[in-house]
Amino acid sequence: MQPSSGEAEAVALRVAATVRPDVRGLSAYAVGHAPGAVKLDAMENPYDLPAEVRDDIAAAVRATPLNRYPAGRNDALEAAVRTAFGVPGPAALLFGNGSDELIHLVVQACCQPGDVVMSPVPSFVIFAMAARLNHARFVGVPLTPDFELDLPAMLAAIQAHRPKVIFLAVPNNPTGGRWTDEAISAILAAAPGLVVIDEAYQPFCDGTWMPRAAELDNAVVLRTVSKIGLAGLRFGYLAGAPAWIAEFDKVRPPYNIDVLTQAVLLAVLRHKPVLDGQAARLRADRPVLAAALAALPGVTVYPSSANFLLVRFSGKMGANAVHQALKTRKIRVRDFPDDDSALAGCLRISLGTPDEHAALLAALRDILS
Ligand SMILES: *Cc1c(COP(=O)(O)O)cnc(C)c1O
């Protein structure tokens, strides 16, 4: 039965009186649905898993009972994650329902109302979101106009705001650059609280802080399997000194990783070279796409160490118009608000298959001519 308009009004009033005003003022995280489109908007791996891996996944799912809650520990999965991703022996591990969940758990565990969470901006929007939802104060430190880390500004902001938690996405999303180890070391030395080094895009570049995850006394390393082909699974992991991880584990929902995710991930990690091969392929195709885009009129491509390119459109046609024109041609890329923010005029384009790159380039040549 449809509620009468009087009932709907009563519900709206009760919602307005009860739900936090800052939550009511938010818009839900927009997830694009575009069946049949060339999807280059969400940093997904465009390659599917081969049949033998799918067979192993099916067998693992068949063998998994669904009537029991997930066990407290999964030693086999923990061992597989350590081996597959080079987690050092002395580091403790915490698993999350996507690394998004781990970002929220770290802020929950560290921040009291009014405490500061800091990151360079623009960066991953969930850092600011997690801060706000947990009543912390988010301080964003602008990157330089070329989207490089402004280390002096970062150090000054740390001094001024004494952040409890600093998030550093390395490489950074949505700009693609990788901050130098020297700059990160300087931030670690200045930070009064915890630094979370978010290596979501590490598989697409060379450096990593993972080998040092256990010895750093004020930093932990965050990773995800989303960008290497398993975005649908929802699995992230946090590695660090046991004293940090033990505290974060206390705020984790007890059954946050479901049994199917655990079983499927374990099966897929037996075929880790398949994932590595796909990441290497994307990485090899990155400079080819970057060069082809940079050759288009009015197009600037920023350096990327990730599986996407941030591209600026300074010709007659603005980025938002280009985005719309691509959308009508069934090609999805990520756009940004047309305001005075640093990303205005840019589009973020995820790496796809060579065929998808060809389709994108043909469409852009047509649109920009
Ligand atoms: C995509 C992304 C994540 C989120 O990964 P999930 O594991 O899918 O939640 C975390 N950090 C950064 C910087 C990202 O770009």
The ligand as an SDF file (V2000), in Angstrom:
LIG
                    3D

 15 15  0  0  0  0  0  0  0  0999 V2000
   39.7840    2.8910   -4.8960 C   0  0  0  0  0  0  0  0  0  0  0  0
   40.5060    3.3760   -3.7090 C   0  0  0  0  0  0  0  0  0  0  0  0
   40.3410    2.7670   -2.4590 C   0  0  0  0  0  0  0  0  0  0  0  0
   39.1370    1.9300   -2.1590 C   0  0  0  0  0  0  0  0  0  0  0  0
   39.2760    0.6510   -2.4020 O   0  0  0  0  0  0  0  0  0  0  0  0
   38.1910   -0.4250   -1.9650 P   0  0  0  0  0  0  0  0  0  0  0  0
   39.0590   -1.4940   -1.4320 O   0  0  0  0  0  0  0  0  0  0  0  0
   37.5040   -0.7660   -3.2370 O   0  0  0  0  0  0  0  0  0  0  0  0
   37.2720    0.1210   -0.9370 O   0  0  0  0  0  0  0  0  0  0  0  0
   41.1190    3.1880   -1.3970 C   0  0  0  0  0  0  0  0  0  0  0  0
   42.0070    4.1790   -1.5530 N   0  0  0  0  0  0  0  0  0  0  0  0
   42.1860    4.8030   -2.7280 C   0  0  0  0  0  0  0  0  0  0  0  0
   43.1840    5.8960   -2.8290 C   0  0  0  0  0  0  0  0  0  0  0  0
   41.4230    4.4350   -3.8310 C   0  0  0  0  0  0  0  0  0  0  0  0
   41.5390    5.1050   -4.9650 O   0  0  0  0  0  0  0  0  0  0  0  0
  1  2  1  0
  2  3  1  0
  2 14  2  0
  3  4  1  0
  3 10  2  0
  4  5  1  0
  5  6  1  0
  6  7  2  0
  6  8  1  0
  6  9  1  0
 10 11  1  0
 11 12  2  0
 12 13  1  0
 12 14  1  0
 14 15  1  0
M  END
$$$$
